[in-house]
Amino acid sequence: MEERAAGLQIQRSGKKYKLGNEFFSCALKQMKRLKNDFLLYEIKYQNVRCVSIDRFPYLIHYTINENEKVVFINAVIGMSQDPETHWGKR
């Protein structure tokens, strides 16, 4: 998993919505769990899987390369947000 890029994505989300260090810590903990359990979560749309961040209404949207066992964090989005709208703003 490209942790540095994922960490930056989480920091941006946290700063944008003023969520603070606790959000960042919980999100990083969940990302570390994905290193071993990335297949645990089902595909939600277009090969994208989602996992919730403990204590926060946010989802980590990610894809995987099963051959190389690599996790790509696509976005960290609030559960009330539409991912399709989010992708259009990138």
TORPA-4810 file (N, C-alpha, C, O; in nm, 3 decimals):
<nodes>
NODE_1_0.086_-0.118_0.000_0.000_0.000_0.000_0.090_0.123_0.000_0.191_0.126_0.071_M
NODE_2_0.056_0.222_-0.076_0.130_0.348_-0.080_0.083_0.432_0.038_-0.009_0.513_0.024_E
NODE_3_0.146_0.412_0.153_0.100_0.475_0.276_0.114_0.627_0.275_0.030_0.698_0.329_E
NODE_4_0.219_0.674_0.216_0.241_0.820_0.217_0.129_0.893_0.143_0.075_0.992_0.193_R
NODE_5_0.095_0.843_0.024_-0.013_0.906_-0.054_-0.146_0.892_0.017_-0.226_0.986_0.020_A
NODE_6_-0.170_0.775_0.075_-0.295_0.754_0.148_-0.302_0.845_0.270_-0.407_0.901_0.301_A
NODE_7_-0.192_0.859_0.339_-0.187_0.948_0.456_-0.218_1.091_0.418_-0.286_1.163_0.492_G
NODE_8_-0.167_1.134_0.303_-0.195_1.271_0.255_-0.343_1.287_0.223_-0.403_1.391_0.251_L
NODE_9_-0.403_1.183_0.163_-0.547_1.188_0.132_-0.628_1.202_0.260_-0.723_1.280_0.266_Q
NODE_10_-0.590_1.128_0.361_-0.661_1.134_0.489_-0.641_1.269_0.556_-0.735_1.325_0.612_I
NODE_11_-0.520_1.320_0.551_-0.495_1.453_0.609_-0.580_1.559_0.541_-0.636_1.646_0.608_Q
NODE_12_-0.590_1.553_0.408_-0.671_1.651_0.335_-0.817_1.643_0.378_-0.880_1.746_0.402_R
NODE_13_-0.869_1.522_0.388_-1.008_1.506_0.430_-1.027_1.558_0.572_-1.124_1.628_0.601_S
NODE_14_-0.935_1.524_0.659_-0.943_1.568_0.798_-0.938_1.719_0.814_-1.013_1.776_0.892_G
NODE_15_-0.848_1.783_0.738_-0.837_1.929_0.745_-0.959_1.997_0.686_-1.010_2.095_0.740_K
NODE_16_-1.006_1.944_0.572_-1.121_2.004_0.504_-1.243_2.010_0.595_-1.316_2.109_0.596_K
NODE_17_-1.264_1.905_0.672_-1.382_1.899_0.758_-1.349_1.921_0.906_-1.433_1.898_0.993_Y
NODE_18_-1.225_1.967_0.933_-1.182_2.000_1.070_-1.207_1.884_1.167_-1.269_1.902_1.272_K
NODE_19_-1.156_1.766_1.130_-1.180_1.646_1.210_-1.071_1.619_1.314_-1.096_1.551_1.413_L
NODE_20_-0.952_1.671_1.294_-0.848_1.662_1.395_-0.764_1.535_1.392_-0.779_1.448_1.306_G
NODE_21_-0.675_1.527_1.491_-0.579_1.418_1.498_-0.642_1.282_1.527_-0.591_1.180_1.482_N
NODE_22_-0.751_1.281_1.601_-0.815_1.153_1.632_-0.866_1.086_1.504_-0.854_0.964_1.488_E
NODE_23_-0.921_1.164_1.413_-0.966_1.111_1.284_-0.847_1.052_1.209_-0.854_0.941_1.157_F
NODE_24_-0.738_1.126_1.203_-0.618_1.082_1.133_-0.567_0.951_1.193_-0.532_0.858_1.120_F
NODE_25_-0.564_0.943_1.324_-0.516_0.824_1.393_-0.605_0.703_1.365_-0.555_0.594_1.336_S
NODE_26_-0.736_0.721_1.372_-0.830_0.611_1.346_-0.821_0.565_1.200_-0.827_0.445_1.172_C
NODE_27_-0.807_0.658_1.110_-0.797_0.624_0.967_-0.669_0.548_0.938_-0.671_0.450_0.863_A
NODE_28_-0.559_0.590_0.996_-0.432_0.519_0.974_-0.438_0.378_1.033_-0.383_0.285_0.974_L
NODE_29_-0.502_0.364_1.146_-0.516_0.231_1.208_-0.594_0.138_1.115_-0.558_0.022_1.098_K
NODE_30_-0.699_0.190_1.054_-0.778_0.109_0.962_-0.698_0.073_0.837_-0.708_-0.039_0.787_Q
NODE_31_-0.618_0.166_0.789_-0.533_0.139_0.672_-0.433_0.029_0.703_-0.405_-0.055_0.618_M
NODE_32_-0.378_0.030_0.822_-0.282_-0.074_0.860_-0.348_-0.211_0.864_-0.287_-0.312_0.830_K
NODE_33_-0.474_-0.215_0.907_-0.549_-0.341_0.906_-0.567_-0.393_0.764_-0.569_-0.514_0.741_R
NODE_34_-0.581_-0.301_0.669_-0.601_-0.341_0.529_-0.481_-0.417_0.474_-0.495_-0.494_0.379_L
NODE_35_-0.363_-0.396_0.530_-0.245_-0.467_0.480_-0.266_-0.618_0.483_-0.220_-0.688_0.393_K
NODE_36_-0.333_-0.666_0.585_-0.355_-0.810_0.599_-0.495_-0.855_0.559_-0.514_-0.969_0.519_N
NODE_37_-0.592_-0.765_0.569_-0.733_-0.802_0.550_-0.797_-0.734_0.430_-0.918_-0.709_0.432_D
NODE_38_-0.722_-0.702_0.328_-0.777_-0.623_0.217_-0.887_-0.695_0.140_-0.970_-0.628_0.077_F
NODE_39_-0.891_-0.827_0.143_-0.997_-0.902_0.074_-1.121_-0.922_0.160_-1.222_-0.975_0.112_L
NODE_40_-1.114_-0.882_0.284_-1.224_-0.902_0.377_-1.351_-0.825_0.337_-1.462_-0.869_0.365_L
NODE_41_-1.334_-0.711_0.273_-1.446_-0.623_0.241_-1.489_-0.643_0.096_-1.407_-0.657_0.006_Y
NODE_42_-1.621_-0.645_0.077_-1.675_-0.674_-0.055_-1.663_-0.556_-0.151_-1.649_-0.441_-0.109_E
NODE_43_-1.669_-0.586_-0.279_-1.666_-0.484_-0.383_-1.801_-0.413_-0.381_-1.906_-0.476_-0.385_I
NODE_44_-1.797_-0.279_-0.374_-1.919_-0.199_-0.369_-1.958_-0.147_-0.508_-2.076_-0.145_-0.542_K
NODE_45_-1.859_-0.105_-0.586_-1.885_-0.053_-0.721_-1.752_-0.050_-0.797_-1.648_-0.024_-0.738_Y
NODE_46_-1.755_-0.076_-0.925_-1.641_-0.066_-1.016_-1.510_-0.116_-0.954_-1.408_-0.046_-0.961_Q
NODE_47_-1.510_-0.233_-0.893_-1.393_-0.293_-0.828_-1.342_-0.215_-0.707_-1.231_-0.240_-0.660_N
NODE_48_-1.421_-0.123_-0.658_-1.384_-0.044_-0.541_-1.447_-0.108_-0.417_-1.566_-0.140_-0.414_V
NODE_49_-1.365_-0.125_-0.316_-1.409_-0.178_-0.186_-1.410_-0.061_-0.087_-1.339_0.037_-0.106_R
NODE_50_-1.490_-0.074_0.017_-1.499_0.032_0.117_-1.490_-0.028_0.256_-1.541_-0.136_0.284_C
NODE_51_-1.423_0.046_0.343_-1.414_0.008_0.484_-1.436_0.135_0.566_-1.387_0.242_0.532_V
NODE_52_-1.512_0.121_0.674_-1.543_0.238_0.757_-1.427_0.270_0.851_-1.347_0.184_0.886_S
NODE_53_-1.422_0.396_0.890_-1.323_0.444_0.987_-1.392_0.446_1.122_-1.494_0.512_1.140_I
NODE_54_-1.336_0.373_1.218_-1.395_0.365_1.352_-1.425_0.503_1.408_-1.343_0.594_1.400_D
NODE_55_-1.544_0.517_1.466_-1.591_0.636_1.536_-1.617_0.758_1.447_-1.649_0.866_1.498_R
NODE_56_-1.603_0.743_1.316_-1.627_0.854_1.225_-1.713_0.805_1.108_-1.697_0.691_1.064_F
NODE_57_-1.801_0.889_1.057_-1.888_0.848_0.945_-1.818_0.866_0.809_-1.868_0.936_0.721_P
NODE_58_-1.703_0.803_0.795_-1.624_0.813_0.672_-1.586_0.674_0.626_-1.571_0.581_0.706_Y
NODE_59_-1.571_0.660_0.495_-1.529_0.534_0.435_-1.398_0.553_0.360_-1.376_0.655_0.295_L
NODE_60_-1.312_0.454_0.370_-1.192_0.448_0.287_-1.231_0.367_0.163_-1.270_0.251_0.175_I
NODE_61_-1.221_0.428_0.047_-1.253_0.362_-0.080_-1.119_0.315_-0.138_-1.028_0.395_-0.157_H
NODE_62_-1.109_0.186_-0.167_-0.982_0.135_-0.215_-1.001_0.025_-0.320_-1.105_-0.040_-0.327_Y
NODE_63_-0.898_0.007_-0.400_-0.892_-0.101_-0.497_-0.767_-0.182_-0.465_-0.677_-0.137_-0.394_T
NODE_64_-0.763_-0.302_-0.519_-0.647_-0.387_-0.493_-0.595_-0.449_-0.621_-0.671_-0.472_-0.716_I
NODE_65_-0.468_-0.476_-0.623_-0.405_-0.558_-0.725_-0.376_-0.690_-0.656_-0.279_-0.702_-0.581_N
NODE_66_-0.461_-0.790_-0.682_-0.449_-0.917_-0.611_-0.320_-0.991_-0.643_-0.265_-1.059_-0.557_E
NODE_67_-0.271_-0.978_-0.765_-0.147_-1.047_-0.803_-0.028_-0.996_-0.723_0.057_-1.073_-0.678_N
NODE_68_-0.022_-0.865_-0.707_0.091_-0.804_-0.636_0.060_-0.776_-0.490_0.148_-0.732_-0.414_E
NODE_69_-0.063_-0.802_-0.449_-0.108_-0.777_-0.312_-0.081_-0.631_-0.270_-0.023_-0.603_-0.165_K
NODE_70_-0.126_-0.541_-0.357_-0.109_-0.397_-0.335_-0.246_-0.334_-0.318_-0.339_-0.363_-0.395_V
NODE_71_-0.259_-0.248_-0.218_-0.383_-0.176_-0.191_-0.364_-0.031_-0.236_-0.265_0.034_-0.201_V
NODE_72_-0.460_0.019_-0.313_-0.458_0.158_-0.357_-0.574_0.231_-0.290_-0.690_0.195_-0.311_F
NODE_73_-0.544_0.331_-0.211_-0.648_0.413_-0.148_-0.692_0.516_-0.252_-0.614_0.602_-0.293_I
NODE_74_-0.819_0.507_-0.293_-0.870_0.599_-0.393_-0.920_0.728_-0.331_-0.901_0.836_-0.386_N
NODE_75_-0.985_0.715_-0.215_-1.041_0.835_-0.151_-1.087_0.802_-0.009_-1.108_0.686_0.026_A
NODE_76_-1.101_0.907_0.069_-1.165_0.899_0.200_-1.283_0.995_0.192_-1.266_1.116_0.180_V
NODE_77_-1.405_0.937_0.199_-1.524_1.017_0.172_-1.625_0.996_0.284_-1.642_0.885_0.334_I
NODE_78_-1.691_1.104_0.322_-1.798_1.095_0.421_-1.911_1.007_0.370_-1.941_1.006_0.251_G
NODE_79_-1.973_0.931_0.461_-2.078_0.838_0.421_-2.197_0.908_0.357_-2.271_0.846_0.280_M
NODE_80_-2.217_1.035_0.386_-2.331_1.106_0.328_-2.298_1.164_0.189_-2.386_1.218_0.123_S
NODE_81_-2.173_1.152_0.146_-2.133_1.204_0.017_-2.148_1.099_-0.092_-2.135_0.979_-0.066_Q
NODE_82_-2.176_1.143_-0.212_-2.187_1.056_-0.327_-2.049_1.039_-0.390_-1.989_1.139_-0.432_D
NODE_83_-1.996_0.916_-0.397_-1.862_0.897_-0.456_-1.853_0.948_-0.599_-1.749_1.001_-0.638_P
NODE_84_-1.959_0.934_-0.677_-1.955_0.980_-0.816_-1.932_1.132_-0.822_-1.859_1.180_-0.909_E
NODE_85_-1.994_1.205_-0.732_-1.974_1.350_-0.727_-1.831_1.381_-0.686_-1.768_1.472_-0.741_T
NODE_86_-1.779_1.306_-0.591_-1.642_1.325_-0.543_-1.541_1.304_-0.654_-1.448_1.383_-0.670_H
NODE_87_-1.559_1.197_-0.731_-1.463_1.168_-0.839_-1.460_1.281_-0.942_-1.356_1.311_-0.998_W
NODE_88_-1.577_1.343_-0.965_-1.582_1.451_-1.063_-1.506_1.574_-1.021_-1.469_1.655_-1.106_G
NODE_89_-1.480_1.590_-0.890_-1.408_1.708_-0.840_-1.258_1.687_-0.839_-1.184_1.781_-0.807_K
NODE_90_-1.211_1.570_-0.873_-1.068_1.541_-0.869_-0.999_1.592_-0.991_-0.878_1.576_-1.005_R
</nodes>
